[in-house]
Amino acid sequence: MVEKANIAAVFDFDGTLYKGHLFNGVIKHHLEHRVKRLAVSSYLITHLPLWLLSKMKLTGEENVKVQWGEDLAVLFKGYEKQEGLKIFEWIVENYFNQLIRLDTLAFLQQHKGAGHVIFLLSGTFTDFLETVKQKLGADYTIGTELESINNVYTGKIIKPLCFGINKAKLLKETINREHLNVDLSHSFAYADSIFDVPVLELVGNPVATHPDKKLLDLARQQGWRIISNDAS
């Protein structure tokens, strides 16, 4: 007897399930706790100009986002993993909990109730995603791995950053590694960014969720479902 394939529901984190972004939560934590202030200042001084250049169309937005994501790891350099977990828990409690998108969460809960396999797939750190996995009712987390030596974060990531085409690759790798019998043609993906298109195109039911303008335009062209207060 052939085993029935599972249906997956894949959710992006920043911007999709929550309005905020991890780097804002990390900076909020470090400033309020008066830790790594020099590292925070250096990060902002070196990265804000890149963001401005991307807004002025003088450099590629995708490259800027990758740089921001990869370099965020430096703000955890020297922390033991257990210390990092406490920081992530603080960020969830004091930053993200106020920014949850209840409409997206309701869809996640519906999928969970239907017995679908729930993935959190995000460019944010996997260790962070693990702190919200149970809270959100997810089965698997796929994110960016923080490098550690002897249980201490080095300030670097283990490439690749879980972003763009790498998101789709890492999702497929996880499905294969975990020996999950997933029918992607009947599965769902929820995401907010044009850079999430490789993941949205993997599934039979892509959902542009509070999308940026480029994704909104593409979703309308493709006839994809759109969840947005501004989708009319």
Residue, then its C-alpha position, 0 to 999 in steps of 0.5 A: m500500500v502506497e503511503k499517502a503524501n503529506i501536505a506542507a504549509v511553509f511560512d516565512f517569519d519576518g514580515t509574514l508571521y510578524k511585522g518586525h525584523l530580527f535585526n531590529g529586535v537584536i539591536k533593541h536588546h543590545l541597546e536596552h541591556r547596554v551590551k556590545r554597543l560598539a558592535v551595534s554602532s559599527y553595524l549600523i554605520t556600515h550597513l545603513p549606507l548600503w540600505l540607502l544606496s539600494k533605495m536610491k537604486l545605486t546598488g542591488e537590494e538583494n545584495v544588501k539584504v544578504q550583507w545585512g543578514e550575514d553580518l548580523a551574526v557579529l552581534f552574537k560573537g563571544y556568546e555561548k549558545q545558552e546565552g544566545l537562547k536567552i537573548f532570543e527569548w527576550i526578543v520574542e517576549n519584548y519585541f516580536n510578541q507585539l508585532i504578530r500578524l494574527d491573520t497569518l497565524a490563523f492560517l498556520q493554525q488552520h493548517k496545523g488543525a488539518g494535519h499539515v506539516i508546518f515549516l518555518l522557513s526564514g533568513t533569520f537564525t535557526d537558533f532563534l526560530e527554535t525559540v518560537k517553534q513550539k509557540l507557533g506550533a511548527d514541526y520544522t525550522i529552516g533558517t541561517e545557521l550561526e557558526s559556533i566553536n566549543n558552543v560559543y558563537t564566532g560572529k559568523i554564519i555557516k553559509p549559505l544565508c537562507f535567502g532567495i533561491n537558497k531558501a528553496k534549496l534548503l527546504k528541499e534538502t530538509i524534506n529529503r534529509e528528514h525522509l518526509n513524503v511531501d506533495l509540494s504540488h498540493s502544499f502551501a507557502y506564505a511569504d511577503s517578499i519578491f525574494d521569496v518567489p523561488v519558494l512560492e513557485l515550489v508549491g501548488n498553493p503560493v500565498a503572497t502574504h502582506p507582500d511588498k509591491k514587486l511581489l504584489d504585482l507578480a502575484r496579481q499577474q500569476g493569479w496567486r492568492i493574496i493576503s493583504n490589507d492593501a490588496s484591493 
